[in-house]
Amino acid sequence: MTMSHTGGRRKPPTIHDVAREAGVSRGTVSRVLNGGHYVSPAAQEAVNAAIRKTGYVVNRHARSLITGRSDSVGFLLTEPQERFFEDPNFNVLLRGCTQALAAHDIPLLLMLAGTEDERRRITRYITAGHVDGVLLVSSHSGDPVAEELREAGVPLVACGKPIGLGSKVSYVAADDRDGARDMVRHLLSLGRRRIGVVTGPLDTPGGVERLAGYREVLAEAGIAADERLVVSGDYSRASGEAGAERLLAQAPDMDAVFVASDLMAQGVLAALHRAGRRVPEDIAVGGFDDSPAATAAAPALTTIRQPWDRISNEMVRVLLAQIGGEDPAAVILPTELVRRDST
């Protein structure tokens, strides 16, 4: 490894050291580091070998001064901080996006903005150019962050279709409506007819679409809508528990319940157990996500699997394309029914 010594301290290798080791000019090394344009395959291999031998590491700060880019991406969660630690979906998505970006040697910055002040500060930070683009998670209608970032020209990809922004913002989503339809059809196939639902927040795309899928399948089956069987939650375990208690009070003859997230379904199972209702004998329970909460539940939860690896990979792919100058894009991915012991 090429090192110079100053006052007994080892000095990290420079681009000049790499050029000398590779037997090429400093300009050739620079072109390799910035994408390899106009560089012969032999020169590129020589430079890469020299980088490995010398242990050279790109000075991101210096490169950002030249390129105008930060070479980093933000993962922005517009939810209270406790939700990040409670809901396993966020951690699964964060891990997948981190791994997808690592393949491009791009670090991911986690940003939590659950209050208006936090959103204002984070928006200022992002629009000042500290990240090249943003992966936006859990967008609510009326939340100005997506629109403000779009207007500022910040490349942006949302997880789920942001309500009210249509084709203006790139997004990657599971097919929430079709997943809900599959679950309700499954519950009907078991002979259940009094099917309740604990929805997600109705100011989020997932909340709206999963409720719509539930209503559509019941209508197709000729089952009249009964609003006593519909309660809303916020994807937390506590809201699932409270939702189940309301359903039992409003519709004690309920024989199944579709819950719009696995974490809420854990709360539903706890409330049903406390009320002396057996699952699935008395009430069948279906969730949504196939998160770690589904297999940790007792009984193990029948649910709708969201393809988290594909969602995270597609979010990163679309964002990097947008950073590279491409137009916004939308990707909708299929879900899958996973049968376990709760139905």
ABEGO torsion letter per residue (X at the ends): XBBBBBGGBBBBBBAAAAAAAAGBBAAAAAAAAAGGBGBBAAAAAAAAAAAAAAGBBBBAAAAAAAAGBAGBBBBBBBBBAAAAAABAAAAAAAAAAAAAAAAAGBBBBBBBBABAAAAAAAAAAAAAGABABBBBBGBBBGBAAAAAAAAAGBBBBBBEBBBGAEAABBBBBBBAAAAAAAAAAAAAAAGBABBBBBBBBAABAAAAAAAAAAAAAAAAAGBBBBAAABBBBAGBAAAAAAAAAAAAAABAABABBBBABAAAAAAAAAAAAAAGBBOAAABBBBBBGGBAAAAABOBBBBBBBBBAAAAAAAAAAAAAAAAAGBBBBBBBBBBBBBBBAAX
